[in-house]
Amino acid sequence: MDDATRMAQVFVELADTLTENFDVVDFLQTLTDRCVELLDADASGLMLTDQRGGLTLMAATLERARVLELFELQVQEGPCLECFTTGEAITNVDLAEAQRRWPTFSPAAVRAGFGGTHALPMRLRGQVIGALNLFTDEPVELSATDIGVGQAMADVATIGLLHQRNTHEQTILSEQLQSALHSRVLVEQAKGVLAARADISVNAAFVRMRTHARTHQLSLTEVATAVVEGTLTPSDIGARAQ
């Protein structure tokens, strides 16, 4: 298989985030694996932003890369953090010469056996959701083509993640709206049932249902269901025939 065909397969793989059994952790691990496969890198790690705006390590191809990435988060210094903060790619850094830039991280990276590093932002337009770190055992420079391919992979993965996240949120919202609609229909039905059984107005039936729900720490839907099913009678709910 030639390089162009394999690269095309990888981009299709990274774009497929809408499958029913989508696993974000496996997806991000695949991204780091493919970066090492297609680019001149020996290891890769990936961090994503959490709900508080901080970074969390999500994937790494080697244990020494994983440990180094966790150390980077601990000391709050290094290529991934700088890339995430600025939203700009950091490329072709010789770690032995970067001690002024990252005085704590760089010596640790060298001790871990890495000589060079590159960091690419996970971004869509102005939104940065993480950073992809590439490590080389020797201070190897990436070509402009390799950097472009790496950034394109990060961009495709970011679009897929945001699309999947939005779709998931929209699905949850749709389910919540449908549930709310169903509950409202049930409550209206229960109001009519209680009003007829207790010989009171529909408004009075609703007030008594709501009061009963609050008094007994139940949801209005639970009370309405019980009324319709007949397990909650007018005497139980305090509405006697007038």
Helices and strands as residue ranges (DSSP letters): H 3-15, H 24-38, E 43-49, E 55-60, H 63-75, H 79-86, E 90-94, G 95-97, H 105-111, E 116-124, E 127-136, H 144-198, H 202-215, H 220-229
